[in-house]
Amino acid sequence: MTERIDRAAEAQRLVTYAKGASVPGSGALYLAEAQVHATLALVEQQRIANLIALGSKKPDLADGATIRLPLFDPRMGTLLDEVRVGLGLS
């Protein structure tokens, strides 16, 4: 698994760089990159929220069957890696 980038921290770091930029125009570039990281941080959190919402409900299907998205790895008895990492628990 690839190393997780803390998008929110990266956005904050880039905003700090933008405030101290001495080269004309470089502050705007830092701010643009910060916006990308901030947006990706929100996307990650929304995806985790969607996984949690789906995993906490058992919708009935037309044929009477039910589905459930697992949030836990049954072999390990722990949260799935992507959920744990997305919540910053690892």
N, C-alpha and C positions, 0 to 999 in steps of 0.2 A: 504494500500500500504506500502511496506517495505521502510525503510529509504534508501536514495540513498547514495552510497559510491562514494566520489570524487576520482576516480581511479588515475587521474594525480597527485593530491596532495599526495595521499598515496604512489605512486611510488617515488616521490621526497623525501618524508619523509624517506622511506626505503633506498634510496641512501645515504642520510645524515647519517643514522645509520651505513651503510656499511663502510663509510669513517672513522668513529670513533670506529669501532669494535675492541675490544682488545682481544677477544677470537679467537684463530686460527680457521679459517674455517667459522666463523659466518658471516664475511663480504660477502662471496660467497653466503650464504643462503639469506641474506638480498637482495643482487643483483638479485638473482633468483626470489624472491618474487616481487621485484620492476618490473622486466621484465614482470611478469604475469599481474600486475596491469596496466602497460603501454600498454600492448597489449589489455587488456579489455577496456581501455579508448579509444583506436583507434577503436575498434569494436563498441562501443556505438556511437561514432561520425559518423562512416560510416553508421550505421543503421539509424540514424536520417537524414543524407544526402540522403539516399535512400528513406526514407519516404517523404521528401520534394520534391525530384525529381518526385516520383510517384504522389504526390498530386498536382503537378503543371502542369501535362499533362493529356490530355483526349484522350487516344489512342482509335482508332476506332476498333471495333470488326467486325468479318466477317459478322454478320447479321445487321450491321449498328448501333448497340447500342454502347454506350460509357460507360466507367467506370472511376471512380475518387476515389482515396483513400482520405478520409477526414482527414485533419490535425486539424480540429476544432471540438469541441463538440457543435453540433447545439443547444442543450438544454441550455448550459451555455454561448455560444458565445465566448469561449476561446479555446486556443490550447489544444489538448488532453494532458492528464497528462504525458504520456510517452514522448511526444515531448518536452513539457515545461521543465520537469525534466532533460531530456537528454541534453537540451541546457543550463541547469543551470539557468533557469529563475524562479525557485521557491525557 
